[in-house]
Amino acid sequence: MAKESEVRFEGLMPTTPADTWAAITTGSGGWLWPIRYEPRDGGTESGLTPNGGMVTVWKPSKRFVTYAEDEKGWFNTLEYVLEPKDGGTYLRYEHTTVFDDWDVDYDACERHTAFYYHSLSEYLTHFNRRQAKYFKADALEASTAPEAFEAVRVAIGATVAGDQVRFEVPGAGTVEGVVDYLTPEFIGVRTEDALYRFYGRNAWGWPVGIGHHLFAEDADADKAEKAWTAWLAGLYA
């Protein structure tokens, strides 16, 4: 059943409002996925919503709002309010939209939001102002099974947040870093030059996925995508 709902996040980011603003408006490929905003009131948005949207409020380092809609009555509004606090930025985020299957989609959105804004904090702390090469991939249909994400956790070797892990991805090399996020639905691994994000979307009946952010100047995203897609496929063959 379709239902209008709001998902919120608020918390302290470790950098200035100017840095946090830049990460949200021009650096989203480093922690979310690449999105382009035309920097003005009335500017265009592309990459966030299926058919694009509009920037309705553009107040640098203070407030940012986007809006999109379609002919079927669906709409999507994101609002960010940034305030300087304790040497960092207190960020208030509100996402208002229509969820087609509320029982599933609201829970998925709420849990993804918590992971995304943790990733924003990691980006600001370790890769501030750096551009990333981003790619994503989904696993095979077999990964929709209820316990499927456990295969990813075991392959990584993650037991608790803070674990140091080391594992091989044929074609991409050795991944060695720290588990910066771990819940039944999500795993984050941070290395010296990447944020690796693993999504246990089987929790909502969808395939397990990845979305990785590579910061090394010589990173080859196409090569990495092929290697990681094969790695995922091997877990569920």
RABEL-V212490 format. One record per residue. N is the residue number from 1. SS is DSSP state (hx for helix, st for strand, lp for the rest). BURIAL is # if it has 9 or more other C-alpha atoms within 8 Angstrom, else .. Layout:
BEGIN
n: <N/N>
ss: <SS/SS>
burial: <BURIAL/BURIAL>
END
This chain:
BEGIN
n: <1/2/3/4/5/6/7/8/9/10/11/12/13/14/15/16/17/18/19/20/21/22/23/24/25/26/27/28/29/30/31/32/33/34/35/36/37/38/39/40/41/42/43/44/45/46/47/48/49/50/51/52/53/54/55/56/57/58/59/60/61/62/63/64/65/66/67/68/69/70/71/72/73/74/75/76/77/78/79/80/81/82/83/84/85/86/87/88/89/90/91/92/93/94/95/96/97/98/99/100/101/102/103/104/105/106/107/108/109/110/111/112/113/114/115/116/117/118/119/120/121/122/123/124/125/126/127/128/129/130/131/132/133/134/135/136/137/138/139/140/141/142/143/144/145/146/147/148/149/150/151/152/153/154/155/156/157/158/159/160/161/162/163/164/165/166/167/168/169/170/171/172/173/174/175/176/177/178/179/180/181/182/183/184/185/186/187/188/189/190/191/192/193/194/195/196/197/198/199/200/201/202/203/204/205/206/207/208/209/210/211/212/213/214/215/216/217/218/219/220/221/222/223/224/225/226/227/228/229/230/231/232/233/234/235/236/237>
ss: <lp/lp/st/st/st/st/st/st/st/st/st/st/st/lp/lp/lp/hx/hx/hx/hx/hx/hx/hx/hx/hx/lp/lp/hx/hx/hx/lp/lp/lp/lp/lp/st/st/lp/lp/lp/lp/lp/lp/st/st/st/lp/lp/lp/lp/lp/lp/st/st/st/st/st/st/st/lp/lp/lp/st/st/st/st/st/st/st/lp/lp/lp/lp/lp/st/st/st/st/st/st/st/st/st/st/st/lp/lp/st/st/st/st/st/st/st/st/st/st/st/st/lp/lp/hx/hx/hx/hx/hx/hx/hx/hx/hx/hx/hx/hx/hx/hx/hx/hx/hx/hx/hx/hx/hx/hx/hx/hx/hx/lp/lp/lp/lp/lp/lp/st/st/st/st/st/st/lp/lp/hx/hx/hx/hx/lp/lp/lp/lp/lp/hx/hx/hx/hx/hx/hx/hx/lp/lp/lp/lp/lp/lp/lp/st/st/st/st/st/st/lp/lp/lp/st/st/st/st/st/st/st/st/st/st/lp/lp/lp/st/st/st/st/st/st/lp/lp/st/st/st/st/st/st/lp/hx/hx/hx/hx/lp/lp/lp/lp/st/st/st/st/st/st/lp/lp/lp/lp/lp/lp/hx/hx/hx/hx/hx/hx/hx/hx/hx/hx/hx/hx/hx/hx/hx/lp/lp>
burial: <././#/./#/./#/#/#/././#/#/#/#/#/#/./#/#/#/#/#/./#/#/#/#/#/#/#/#/#/#/#/#/#/./././././#/#/#/#/#/././././#/#/#/#/#/#/#/././#/#/#/#/#/#/#/#/#/././././#/#/#/#/#/#/#/#/#/#/#/./././#/#/#/#/#/#/#/#/#/#/#/#/./#/#/././#/#/#/#/#/#/././#/#/#/#/#/./#/#/#/#/#/#/#/./#/#/#/././#/#/#/#/#/#/#/#/#/./#/#/#/./././#/#/././#/#/././#/#/#/././#/./#/./#/#/#/./#/././#/././#/#/#/#/#/#/#/#/././#/#/#/#/#/#/#/././#/#/#/#/#/#/#/#/#/#/./#/#/#/#/#/#/#/#/#/#/#/./././././#/./#/#/#/./#/#/#/./#/#/#/././#/.>
END
